[in-house]
Structure formats: C-alpha cells, structure tokens
Amino acid sequence: MAGTGGRPGVFPTLLYADAKAAIRQLTEGLGFTELSVYETEGGMVLHAELVQGGGAVMIGSRGRGGLFDAVMKDAGPAGVYVAVDDVDAHHQRAVEHGVEILMPPTDQDHGSRDYMARDTEGNVWSFGTYAPQTGV
C-alpha cells in the first residue's frame, strides 16, 4: 500500500445539483474550510475540496459530464462521519446556520458524543468525538 505522507487516504466524494449551495452550507454551517474549487466557464463546480480536522471531502456538480457523473446519476444520498473536538460547539454552529438537525448531541454507548444533520440535498452527516484507529 502506498504511503500518503500523513494525509488522509479516504475521501468521501459527493455530487450535488447545487454544489455552490452545498459548499456554502458545509463551510458556513458545518465548519469545513474550502481548500480548492474548480469551475467551468459557466460556473458549474467541476471539483472542490473541503477540509475539516484531519479529513477532507470532494464535491462536484451533478450534470457536469464524465464517467463519475454518469455512474453517480442514480446514486442515493450518502452518509459521512467527521470527527470533531467539540461536538456541542459544532452543533450550535450548525443550528445557527439553519442546518437540519436529525439528532442532537448524544452520548453513545461506545464512548462517542455525536450528532446528525442532513445537508441541502439529503446526505446525512454525523459529527462526533469518535475517531477510528487506522493503524497509521
């Protein structure tokens, strides 16, 4: 297996009908930082990278063309888990930005404290204190 130099090796990749709205919600409401956004001349998001903590997610626009867009055409919403240091503060930020909350911060039997939210296009995001051990 190739090394990643300490970088994450798994990147959830999501396509949105309105990728710009998704980027706004993820950065403003859910605390991601925009690393890069590549657009067509018409303003369609070809590829965007958003980071939070030690992880990242890649985002693009549905209908942009190409093989990935074609195979994702009928794909359903995804679920993504993100480890955060302060679940309650993160949740409060999401609430303040009008993010749909599916479950408030809750202590779990396995020791994590987490909450769930739904983004503008139905993907479910969980934010919690549990960070899987990757052996890296």
Buried (B, 14 or more C-beta within 10 A) or exposed (E): EEEEEEEBEEEBEBBBEBBBEBBBBBBBBBBBEBEEBEBEEEEBBBBBBBBBBEBBBBBBBBEBEEEEBEEBEEEEEBEBBBBBEEBEEBBEBBBEBEBBBEEEBEEEEEEBBBBBBBBBBEBBBBBBBEBEEEEE
